[in-house]
Amino acid sequence: MTVKVLKFGGTSLADAEQMKKAINIIKADPACHYVIPSAPGKRFSADEKVTDMLYLCYETAKKGEDFSEIFEKIKNRYRDIIKGLALDYSLEDEFDGIAFAISHHAGRDYVASRGEYLNGLIMAKCLGFTFINPEKCIFFNENGTFAAEETNEVLSKMLKENTFAVIPGFYGSMPNGTIKTFTRGGSDITGAIVARAVNADVYENWTDVSGFLMADPRIVPNPRPINLITYRELRELSYMGATVLHDESIFPVRFAGIPINIRNTNIPEAKGTMIVPSSMIKEDDGTIITGVAGKKGMSVISLEKDMMNAELGFGRRVLSVLEELGLSFEHLPSGVDTMSIVVSTASLEGKREKLLDGICRVVKPDSIALDDGFALIAVVGRGMVAEKGTAQRIFGAVAGANVNIRMIDQGSSELDIIIGVAEEDYEKTICAIYNAFAD
């Protein structure tokens, strides 16, 4: 028996018409066993997401102010959905309970999670599926990290007993029973957790786009779609800013070897992007690069010291300074007597002098500099390992765009090549690299 897990994003469930599309998709395929709904998203560009309104309710109540007007907007969103679906169903008791909890200083995570909770109740009613509350089966540790194995054990048992179920996304519970949410976009994570728990044949992630594109369409006009991508490639592109899928949601299904299919709720006939383990790529499909992505707002700390390579513990001492200041590095290219550390510029706020003084204290470099205004661009592709001349094509395209490459870094897997350029050259570098491989 084929088993599918389907997650629907906020835009896919923003109103009754969108909800109908999702329900039709589910009912059309008997393999659709488990559904993970998000909270209602924006219906139009100037609209408000329900989750954002819930956060506002929390902040308003925290200040001791009246949140009833904001909460009434939230209630009306759900009332409109129920009416549009012609459901004989009421959430009024739920609304009263949530309002009471907010007014009595319920936790921020509890308040934020109610968007998914209420949408899950509606979807379960529409489908005739069992409603499963994630606080009973998705767990976090005392320190707030996700308790993967405990969750998988309890959730697997629960889902075996309920072969058709709706499990709201975004939240679970702490050991003391209080609600804990994942980061924003966490419904993707819930979907992957459920897919792992039932060992699904496929995890379908339904959103408002038809999968991944080779480049950001805001930079490259009409970039080609990516039909097939491996988990490792996706991880690299997601990390560098490709945001169709929450990057943390990859890990539960990657661990279980379950493919992910990114689909468009508004164009359900489109096949979307398949995300698969490398082992599922049976033969060379001619793909050299899978995609190009990047991010601005980077700073580079550059160190020079003669005989650095012979100084035992040099790198460890440098990185210990970053650790003490709560800084993580993005990349760490180095030479025999040079070392560069790429960090987010925003993370340096209030820490610049301490960082430079600390590094000087622990390793006494011959020179040290901190430069802002960098952008990182990653060229990612499983076919790069076997294809001769790929780096030459990348660097040639960048040179042809009259861009100076400030940094080059390639991982040992040869899955990607990362270059650093000035922020003002970011867009034209992306375009140049894409055009060199898109033909």
Summary of the structure (lengths in Angstrom):
residues: 439
radius of gyration: 24.3
end to end distance: 40.9
largest distance: 77.0
contacts: 1450
relative contact order: 0.10
helix: 42%
strand: 21%
